[in-house]
Amino acid sequence: MALGPIQSIQGVTGTGYVSAAQPATASGDFGSALTGAVDNLQSLQSTSKELAVSAVTGNLDDIHKATLASTRAQVTFELVATVRNKGIDAFNEIMRMQA
């Protein structure tokens, strides 16, 4: 059963560390980097959900896979939420500046 295109340690898919670690190129912009991060987050959450369902139904041999996928999805979600909040704070600070 293939869960996604990215394979990593012990068959856990969708770790996101490869795409998240690459810096934005000169042709890329911040918006595309955020879009990629959100897409990656959705992939991680989907993988986590699939493994959790497999664990509950008894179709998963190693519960550690589900635990790792769940933790990666949670940490990535917290990171994306923090970046979003910092972006909003920066925007509000800029809007408070007087010309």
PASEBA-1860 file (N, C-alpha, C; in nm, 3 decimals):
! residues 99
1> MALGPIQS> 0.084/-0.118/0.000/0.000/0.000/0.000/0.088/0.124/0.000 ~ 0.088/0.200/-0.105/0.168/0.321/-0.115/0.087/0.439/-0.063 ~ 0.144/0.511/0.032/0.074/0.624/0.090/0.115/0.757/0.029 ~ 0.224/0.763/-0.041/0.266/0.888/-0.100/0.396/0.873/-0.175 ~ 0.437/0.979/-0.245/0.556/0.971/-0.328/0.687/0.980/-0.250 ~ 0.685/1.032/-0.129/0.809/1.051/-0.054/0.823/0.937/0.045 ~ 0.929/0.860/0.033/0.955/0.750/0.126/1.067/0.792/0.220 ~ 1.058/0.750/0.346/1.163/0.785/0.442/1.185/0.669/0.536
9> IQGVTGTG> 1.236/0.697/0.651/1.275/0.596/0.748/1.159/0.503/0.781 ~ 1.182/0.375/0.775/1.089/0.270/0.812/0.955/0.280/0.740 ~ 0.952/0.331/0.620/0.830/0.332/0.541/0.733/0.442/0.573 ~ 0.766/0.533/0.664/0.676/0.645/0.693/0.688/0.743/0.579 ~ 0.573/0.781/0.521/0.577/0.867/0.404/0.539/1.009/0.440 ~ 0.572/1.101/0.351/0.528/1.239/0.367/0.592/1.310/0.484 ~ 0.722/1.292/0.504/0.786/1.357/0.618/0.797/1.507/0.597 ~ 0.813/1.551/0.472/0.817/1.693/0.445/0.950/1.759/0.470
17> YVSAAQPA> 1.048/1.686/0.523/1.174/1.749/0.555/1.253/1.787/0.431 ~ 1.234/1.716/0.322/1.308/1.747/0.200/1.263/1.880/0.141 ~ 1.131/1.898/0.124/1.084/2.020/0.060/1.089/2.140/0.154 ~ 1.074/2.118/0.284/1.073/2.229/0.378/1.214/2.284/0.400 ~ 1.317/2.202/0.380/1.453/2.245/0.407/1.514/2.324/0.292 ~ 1.454/2.319/0.176/1.510/2.388/0.061/1.472/2.536/0.064 ~ 1.570/2.626/0.052/1.539/2.768/0.051/1.470/2.810/-0.078 ~ 1.398/2.921/-0.071/1.330/2.973/-0.190/1.435/3.018/-0.291
25> TASGDFGS> 1.412/2.987/-0.416/1.506/3.027/-0.521/1.479/3.172/-0.561 ~ 1.567/3.225/-0.644/1.553/3.363/-0.688/1.424/3.381/-0.768 ~ 1.381/3.279/-0.840/1.260/3.291/-0.920/1.135/3.269/-0.835 ~ 1.148/3.203/-0.718/1.034/3.178/-0.630/1.007/3.298/-0.541 ~ 0.887/3.304/-0.488/0.855/3.411/-0.397/0.799/3.354/-0.267 ~ 0.776/3.441/-0.172/0.730/3.399/-0.041/0.594/3.331/-0.048 ~ 0.508/3.380/-0.136/0.375/3.321/-0.151/0.380/3.177/-0.198 ~ 0.468/3.150/-0.293/0.479/3.011/-0.341/0.541/2.921/-0.234
33> ALTGAVDN> 0.630/2.977/-0.152/0.687/2.898/-0.043/0.579/2.864/0.059 ~ 0.492/2.959/0.090/0.383/2.931/0.184/0.284/2.832/0.126 ~ 0.255/2.845/-0.002/0.165/2.749/-0.066/0.223/2.608/-0.060 ~ 0.351/2.597/-0.085/0.417/2.467/-0.075/0.413/2.411/0.066 ~ 0.431/2.498/0.165/0.426/2.453/0.305/0.287/2.403/0.342 ~ 0.183/2.472/0.296/0.046/2.430/0.325/0.014/2.299/0.254 ~ 0.059/2.285/0.130/0.039/2.159/0.058/0.110/2.043/0.129 ~ 0.232/2.070/0.176/0.307/1.970/0.250/0.234/1.933/0.379
41> LQSLQSTS> 0.180/2.032/0.447/0.105/2.008/0.570/-0.016/1.920/0.543 ~ -0.087/1.947/0.435/-0.203/1.865/0.401/-0.162/1.721/0.373 ~ -0.050/1.702/0.307/0.001/1.569/0.279/0.036/1.495/0.409 ~ 0.102/1.566/0.499/0.138/1.505/0.628/0.015/1.467/0.709 ~ -0.085/1.554/0.709/-0.207/1.525/0.783/-0.283/1.407/0.722 ~ -0.283/1.399/0.590/-0.348/1.288/0.522/-0.279/1.156/0.555 ~ -0.146/1.156/0.550/-0.069/1.036/0.584/-0.094/0.996/0.728 ~ -0.095/1.093/0.817/-0.120/1.066/0.958/-0.258/1.005/0.980
49> KELAVSAV> -0.356/1.058/0.909/-0.492/1.006/0.922/-0.501/0.862/0.871 ~ -0.439/0.835/0.756/-0.441/0.701/0.699/-0.375/0.600/0.793 ~ -0.261/0.638/0.851/-0.192/0.547/0.942/-0.269/0.529/1.072 ~ -0.336/0.634/1.119/-0.417/0.622/1.240/-0.534/0.527/1.218 ~ -0.598/0.537/1.102/-0.708/0.446/1.069/-0.657/0.303/1.059 ~ -0.540/0.285/0.998/-0.481/0.152/0.988/-0.449/0.095/1.126 ~ -0.402/0.181/1.215/-0.369/0.136/1.350/-0.494/0.095/1.426 ~ -0.601/0.172/1.412/-0.724/0.143/1.484/-0.790/0.016/1.432
57> TGNLDDIH> -0.784/-0.005/1.302/-0.846/-0.124/1.243/-0.760/-0.249/1.256 ~ -0.637/-0.233/1.305/-0.549/-0.347/1.324/-0.470/-0.386/1.202 ~ -0.466/-0.301/1.101/-0.393/-0.331/0.978/-0.251/-0.278/0.977 ~ -0.207/-0.221/1.088/-0.073/-0.162/1.097/0.012/-0.248/1.191 ~ 0.126/-0.294/1.140/0.213/-0.380/1.220/0.294/-0.301/1.322 ~ 0.335/-0.180/1.286/0.422/-0.100/1.372/0.352/0.030/1.409 ~ 0.309/0.042/1.533/0.236/0.161/1.579/0.325/0.285/1.578 ~ 0.456/0.265/1.578/0.547/0.378/1.577/0.533/0.461/1.450
65> KATLASTR> 0.499/0.397/1.340/0.477/0.471/1.215/0.365/0.572/1.231 ~ 0.256/0.530/1.292/0.143/0.621/1.313/0.179/0.732/1.409 ~ 0.254/0.698/1.514/0.295/0.799/1.612/0.388/0.902/1.549 ~ 0.484/0.857/1.472/0.577/0.949/1.406/0.504/1.039/1.307 ~ 0.415/0.981/1.228/0.342/1.061/1.130/0.255/1.165/1.199 ~ 0.191/1.127/1.308/0.106/1.220/1.382/0.188/1.334/1.441 ~ 0.302/1.302/1.498/0.388/1.405/1.557/0.442/1.499/1.451 ~ 0.483/1.444/1.337/0.533/1.530/1.228/0.425/1.624/1.178
73> AQVTFELV> 0.304/1.573/1.165/0.193/1.658/1.120/0.165/1.767/1.222 ~ 0.169/1.734/1.350/0.143/1.833/1.456/0.250/1.942/1.458 ~ 0.377/1.902/1.452/0.486/1.999/1.455/0.482/2.089/1.332 ~ 0.456/2.031/1.216/0.446/2.111/1.094/0.330/2.208/1.100 ~ 0.217/2.164/1.155/0.102/2.253/1.170/0.136/2.370/1.261 ~ 0.203/2.344/1.371/0.242/2.451/1.463/0.338/2.549/1.396 ~ 0.429/2.497/1.313/0.523/2.584/1.242/0.450/2.673/1.142 ~ 0.360/2.616/1.064/0.285/2.693/0.965/0.198/2.798/1.035
81> ATVRNKGI> 0.136/2.762/1.146/0.053/2.857/1.221/0.138/2.970/1.278 ~ 0.258/2.939/1.326/0.347/3.043/1.380/0.394/3.137/1.270 ~ 0.428/3.084/1.155/0.471/3.170/1.043/0.356/3.260/1.001 ~ 0.235/3.204/0.994/0.117/3.284/0.959/0.096/3.396/1.060 ~ 0.104/3.364/1.188/0.083/3.465/1.293/0.189/3.574/1.287 ~ 0.314/3.537/1.263/0.421/3.637/1.251/0.399/3.726/1.129 ~ 0.353/3.668/1.020/0.322/3.747/0.900/0.211/3.847/0.926 ~ 0.108/3.804/0.997/-0.002/3.895/1.031/0.046/4.005/1.124
89> DAFNEIMR> 0.129/3.969/1.222/0.184/4.071/1.313/0.268/4.173/1.237 ~ 0.350/4.126/1.142/0.432/4.217/1.063/0.345/4.308/0.978 ~ 0.241/4.254/0.917/0.150/4.335/0.837/0.083/4.442/0.923 ~ 0.035/4.404/1.040/-0.031/4.501/1.130/0.067/4.608/1.175 ~ 0.191/4.572/1.199/0.293/4.670/1.240/0.320/4.768/1.126 ~ 0.327/4.718/1.005/0.348/4.807/0.889/0.230/4.901/0.872 ~ 0.111/4.852/0.892/-0.008/4.936/0.876/-0.017/5.045/0.984 ~ 0.047/5.022/1.100/0.047/5.123/1.206/0.151/5.231/1.185
97> MQA> 0.244/5.210/1.096/0.348/5.310/1.070/0.287/5.433/1.005 ~ 0.337/5.548/1.043/0.291/5.673/0.983/0.389/5.715/0.873 ~ 0.334/5.771/0.769/0.416/5.810/0.655/0.496/5.933/0.683
END
